[in-house]
């Protein structure tokens, strides 16, 4: 079953974030702990790590603003 990649909740007040950059491309293999993308709020930039190993299938668009919890890809 695919692991969903979602915009994380960071802090108490952030309700949306910008997907800054994918660190891996579609179809690439990732391992637990690999940085897979970065998100930005008005206060900080955060690196998000893979929680499972597998093949990444990003669907979120770099530079786009997403609400917290939005689905931006999967790891199969």
NORPE-V424732 format. One record per residue. PHI is phi in radians with two decimals (999 if undefined). OMEGA is omega in degrees with one decimal (999 if undefined). Layout:
phi=PHI omega=OMEGA
phi=PHI omega=OMEGA
This chain:
phi=999 omega=-176.6
phi=-1.31 omega=174.0
phi=-1.55 omega=-178.7
phi=-1.38 omega=173.9
phi=-1.82 omega=-176.8
phi=-2.22 omega=174.6
phi=-1.14 omega=-174.9
phi=-1.35 omega=172.7
phi=-1.52 omega=-179.8
phi=-2.18 omega=-178.7
phi=1.34 omega=-176.0
phi=-1.52 omega=-170.3
phi=-1.77 omega=-176.6
phi=-1.23 omega=178.1
phi=-1.98 omega=177.1
phi=-2.63 omega=-178.5
phi=-2.52 omega=174.5
phi=-1.65 omega=172.9
phi=-1.37 omega=-175.2
phi=-1.27 omega=-171.1
phi=-2.74 omega=168.6
phi=-1.46 omega=179.9
phi=-1.57 omega=178.3
phi=-2.35 omega=-178.2
phi=-1.75 omega=179.1
phi=-0.98 omega=177.4
phi=1.55 omega=178.9
phi=-1.39 omega=178.3
phi=-1.50 omega=175.0
phi=-2.15 omega=177.3
phi=-2.00 omega=177.5
phi=-0.97 omega=179.0
phi=1.66 omega=176.0
phi=-1.18 omega=173.4
phi=-1.29 omega=-175.8
phi=-1.90 omega=175.5
phi=-2.79 omega=174.9
phi=-2.13 omega=175.2
phi=-2.20 omega=-177.6
phi=-2.35 omega=169.7
phi=-1.87 omega=177.3
phi=-1.23 omega=-176.6
phi=-2.01 omega=-172.2
phi=-2.73 omega=171.3
phi=-2.03 omega=-175.3
phi=-2.21 omega=172.7
phi=-1.57 omega=179.9
phi=-1.91 omega=-177.3
phi=-1.73 omega=174.8
phi=-1.18 omega=177.4
phi=-1.67 omega=176.8
phi=-2.43 omega=175.4
phi=-1.62 omega=177.6
phi=2.77 omega=-179.3
phi=-1.73 omega=-175.7
phi=-1.52 omega=177.8
phi=-2.28 omega=-179.1
phi=-1.27 omega=175.9
phi=-2.16 omega=178.7
phi=-1.23 omega=-176.5
phi=-1.80 omega=177.0
phi=-1.00 omega=179.5
phi=1.53 omega=-179.6
phi=-1.47 omega=175.9
phi=-1.62 omega=-178.7
phi=-2.22 omega=173.2
phi=-1.25 omega=175.1
phi=-0.97 omega=179.2
phi=1.62 omega=-179.1
phi=-1.15 omega=177.9
phi=-1.34 omega=-178.7
phi=-2.17 omega=177.5
phi=2.79 omega=177.8
phi=-2.48 omega=167.6
phi=-2.09 omega=-177.2
phi=-1.71 omega=999
